[in-house]
Amino acid sequence: MDKASGSDHVTKGYRQRLEEGRQAMAHLIHVWHERNGWSHKVLPALADALDLGRVHNSQISNLRNGKLSSPGPEVFLALGQANAVLHQGLDPIRDQLAEVHPDLLRVLSDSAVPLLAAHGEPLGAGELLEIFVGLGPLPPGFDWRIDQTEAAALSAAIADSLCRGLAWRQCRDQVMEAYPVTKNQRRDRFAEVMAGLREYSAEELDGEFLDLHATHMALEGSKGQSAEAFLAELRMAAQPG
């Protein structure tokens, strides 16, 4: 019985680790896409256009949803190489994409933020695999884990914080100037949240938070807080009562 109990414990441990890794990868892929405003077709198109490896639209979609249980190594190779290309910037690949996939070039010109590790280097295939199997941590800036139940209150707290208690019409120009995002769709959404016309979802907040923190820093200057401290303050402000 002792032997069986030990075996069960080991089995449960590795299964739990794999499940946690799969969910961490789902969170990472989702936030990466949300932050860039990408559809699930962007990375497969980039990998195909530059011959970086094979990854299908459905695989990206299932990774985002935590439903891809056993992707092959070519998936991580393609994602790692695509991430390295994005980290180098668009200039080295601009002419090639303009020729073979101009629509993709337009999408990436709007936003092409790579996945960076704590040391500032792009995550490679090995690091992505370690995250997927539960052996590696999520990189900084991708582990906010904002819950859907707190998203509405956090949205209101962000508006209060960035507007410093002023009405939106009184602070709009200054706040919109500080918001670093150039994509019209995200700027419109940000303005609606600041005006109290809508709320961010948890997924949107996960993707937006670094830019919201950058807005906070632009407005506060040397008085600004780290991203982690800013989120903690927002969570305290969002508490009822």
C-alpha positions as CSV (number, residue, x, y, z in Angstrom):
1,M,0.0,0.0,0.0
2,D,2.8,2.4,0.8
3,K,4.4,1.7,-2.5
4,A,1.1,2.3,-4.3
5,S,0.6,5.5,-2.4
6,G,4.0,6.7,-3.3
7,S,3.4,5.9,-7.0
8,D,0.1,7.8,-6.9
9,H,1.8,10.8,-5.4
10,V,4.5,10.8,-8.1
11,T,1.9,10.4,-10.9
12,K,-0.3,13.2,-9.4
13,G,2.7,15.4,-9.2
14,Y,3.8,15.2,-12.8
15,R,0.2,15.5,-14.0
16,Q,-0.4,18.5,-12.0
17,R,2.9,20.1,-13.2
18,L,1.9,19.5,-16.8
19,E,-1.5,20.9,-16.3
20,E,-0.1,24.0,-14.6
21,G,2.4,24.4,-17.5
22,R,-0.2,24.0,-20.1
23,Q,-2.3,26.7,-18.4
24,A,0.7,29.0,-18.0
25,M,1.5,28.6,-21.7
26,A,-2.2,29.4,-22.6
27,H,-1.9,32.6,-20.5
28,L,1.4,33.5,-22.1
29,I,0.1,33.1,-25.7
30,H,-3.1,34.8,-24.9
31,V,-1.5,37.9,-23.4
32,W,1.1,38.0,-26.2
33,H,-1.6,38.2,-28.8
34,E,-3.7,40.6,-26.7
35,R,-0.8,42.9,-26.2
36,N,-0.1,43.0,-29.9
37,G,-3.7,43.0,-31.1
38,W,-3.0,39.8,-33.2
39,S,-5.3,37.2,-34.5
40,H,-4.3,33.5,-34.1
41,K,-3.2,33.6,-37.8
42,V,-0.3,36.0,-37.4
43,L,2.5,33.8,-36.0
44,P,1.7,30.9,-38.4
45,A,1.8,33.3,-41.3
46,L,5.2,34.8,-40.1
47,A,6.7,31.3,-39.6
48,D,5.5,30.3,-43.1
49,A,6.6,33.5,-44.8
50,L,10.1,33.3,-43.4
51,D,10.4,29.5,-43.4
52,L,10.9,29.4,-39.6
53,G,9.1,26.2,-38.9
54,R,5.6,24.7,-39.1
55,V,2.8,25.8,-36.8
56,H,-0.8,25.8,-37.7
57,N,-3.6,28.4,-36.9
58,S,-5.5,25.7,-35.0
59,Q,-2.4,24.9,-32.9
60,I,-2.1,28.5,-31.9
61,S,-5.8,28.7,-31.1
62,N,-5.6,25.6,-29.0
63,L,-2.5,26.7,-27.2
64,R,-4.3,29.9,-26.2
65,N,-7.2,27.9,-24.9
66,G,-5.1,25.4,-23.0
67,K,-6.4,22.6,-25.2
68,L,-3.2,21.5,-27.0
69,S,-1.9,18.7,-24.7
70,S,1.1,17.4,-26.8
71,P,2.4,19.8,-29.4
72,G,5.4,18.5,-31.4
73,P,8.9,20.2,-31.1
74,E,8.4,22.0,-34.4
75,V,5.7,24.2,-32.7
76,F,8.2,25.5,-30.1
77,L,10.9,25.8,-32.7
78,A,8.6,27.9,-34.9
79,L,7.5,30.1,-32.0
80,G,11.0,30.6,-30.7
81,Q,12.4,31.5,-34.1
82,A,9.5,33.9,-34.8
83,N,10.0,35.5,-31.4
84,A,13.7,36.0,-32.2
85,V,12.9,37.6,-35.5
86,L,10.5,40.0,-33.9
87,H,13.1,40.9,-31.3
88,Q,15.5,41.9,-34.1
89,G,12.9,44.3,-35.5
90,L,11.1,44.5,-38.8
91,D,13.8,46.2,-40.8
92,P,15.7,43.0,-41.7
93,I,12.5,41.3,-42.9
94,R,10.6,44.3,-44.3
95,D,11.4,43.8,-48.0
96,Q,10.8,40.0,-47.9
97,L,7.4,40.4,-46.2
98,A,6.5,43.3,-48.5
99,E,7.0,40.9,-51.4
100,V,5.5,37.7,-50.0
101,H,2.9,38.8,-47.4
102,P,2.2,42.6,-47.4
103,D,-0.9,42.2,-45.2
104,L,1.2,40.5,-42.5
105,L,3.8,43.4,-42.7
106,R,1.0,45.9,-42.1
107,V,-0.2,44.0,-39.0
108,L,3.3,43.7,-37.6
109,S,4.0,47.4,-38.3
110,D,1.2,48.2,-36.0
111,S,2.6,46.1,-33.1
112,A,5.3,43.4,-32.9
113,V,6.2,43.1,-29.2
114,P,8.3,40.0,-28.6
115,L,8.4,37.7,-25.5
116,L,11.4,38.7,-23.4
117,A,13.0,36.8,-20.5
118,A,14.0,38.5,-17.3
119,H,17.5,39.2,-18.7
120,G,16.0,41.0,-21.7
121,E,16.7,38.3,-24.3
122,P,13.9,36.8,-26.4
123,L,12.4,33.5,-25.2
124,G,13.6,30.6,-27.4
125,A,12.2,27.2,-28.2
126,G,13.7,25.6,-25.1
127,E,12.4,28.2,-22.7
128,L,8.9,28.0,-24.2
129,L,9.0,24.2,-23.9
130,E,10.0,24.5,-20.2
131,I,7.1,26.8,-19.5
132,F,4.7,24.4,-21.3
133,V,5.8,21.4,-19.2
134,G,5.7,23.3,-15.9
135,L,9.5,23.6,-15.4
136,G,10.0,27.2,-16.3
137,P,8.3,30.4,-15.0
138,L,6.4,32.9,-17.0
139,P,8.6,35.9,-18.0
140,P,8.2,39.2,-16.2
141,G,5.2,41.2,-17.4
142,F,3.2,38.2,-18.4
143,D,2.2,36.9,-15.0
144,W,-0.4,39.4,-13.7
145,R,-3.0,36.7,-13.4
146,I,-5.9,39.2,-13.2
147,D,-9.2,37.4,-12.4
148,Q,-12.4,38.1,-14.2
149,T,-14.1,38.9,-10.9
150,E,-11.8,41.8,-10.3
151,A,-11.6,43.2,-13.8
152,A,-14.5,45.7,-13.5
153,A,-13.3,47.2,-10.2
154,L,-9.7,47.4,-11.5
155,S,-10.9,49.2,-14.6
156,A,-12.5,51.9,-12.4
157,A,-9.5,52.1,-10.2
158,I,-7.2,52.6,-13.2
159,A,-9.4,55.4,-14.5
160,D,-9.4,57.1,-11.0
161,S,-5.7,56.7,-10.7
162,L,-4.7,58.0,-14.1
163,C,-7.2,60.8,-14.0
164,R,-6.2,61.6,-10.4
165,G,-9.9,61.9,-9.5
166,L,-10.7,64.4,-12.2
167,A,-13.5,64.1,-14.7
168,W,-12.5,62.5,-18.0
169,R,-13.1,65.8,-19.9
170,Q,-10.7,67.5,-17.6
171,C,-7.8,65.0,-18.0
172,R,-8.4,63.5,-21.4
173,D,-5.8,65.3,-23.4
174,Q,-3.0,64.7,-20.9
175,V,-3.9,61.0,-20.3
176,M,-4.2,60.2,-24.0
177,E,-0.9,61.8,-24.7
178,A,0.7,59.7,-22.0
179,Y,-0.8,56.5,-23.3
180,P,2.0,55.0,-25.5
181,V,-0.2,52.8,-27.8
182,T,-0.6,54.0,-31.3
183,K,-3.1,51.4,-32.6
184,N,-6.5,53.2,-33.0
185,Q,-8.6,50.2,-31.8
186,R,-6.7,50.0,-28.5
187,R,-6.7,53.8,-28.0
188,D,-10.5,54.0,-28.5
189,R,-11.0,51.1,-26.0
190,F,-8.7,52.8,-23.5
191,A,-10.6,56.1,-23.9
192,E,-13.9,54.3,-23.3
193,V,-12.6,52.7,-20.1
194,M,-11.2,55.9,-18.8
195,A,-14.6,57.6,-19.5
196,G,-16.5,54.9,-17.7
197,L,-18.3,53.8,-20.9
198,R,-17.0,50.2,-20.7
199,E,-14.7,48.0,-18.6
200,Y,-11.6,45.9,-19.5
201,S,-12.0,42.2,-19.3
202,A,-9.4,40.2,-17.3
203,E,-7.7,39.1,-20.6
204,E,-7.6,42.7,-21.9
205,L,-6.1,43.9,-18.6
206,D,-3.4,41.2,-18.8
207,G,-2.5,42.4,-22.2
208,E,-2.8,46.1,-21.5
209,F,-1.2,46.3,-18.1
210,L,2.4,47.2,-19.1
211,D,1.1,50.0,-21.3
212,L,-1.2,51.2,-18.5
213,H,1.8,51.2,-16.2
214,A,3.8,53.1,-18.8
215,T,1.0,55.7,-18.8
216,H,1.2,55.9,-15.0
217,M,4.9,56.5,-15.2
218,A,4.6,59.2,-17.9
219,L,2.1,61.0,-15.7
220,E,3.9,60.6,-12.4
221,G,7.5,60.8,-13.5
222,S,9.9,60.0,-10.7
223,K,7.0,59.5,-8.3
224,G,5.8,56.5,-10.3
225,Q,5.7,53.0,-8.9
226,S,7.0,49.7,-10.3
227,A,4.4,47.7,-12.3
228,E,4.0,45.3,-9.4
229,A,3.5,48.1,-6.8
230,F,1.1,49.9,-9.2
231,L,-1.1,46.8,-9.6
232,A,-1.0,46.2,-5.8
233,E,-2.2,49.8,-5.2
234,L,-5.0,49.4,-7.8
235,R,-6.1,46.2,-6.2
236,M,-6.3,47.9,-2.8
237,A,-8.3,50.8,-4.3
238,A,-10.6,48.3,-6.0
239,Q,-11.6,46.7,-2.7
240,P,-15.2,47.4,-1.7
241,G,-15.7,49.8,1.1
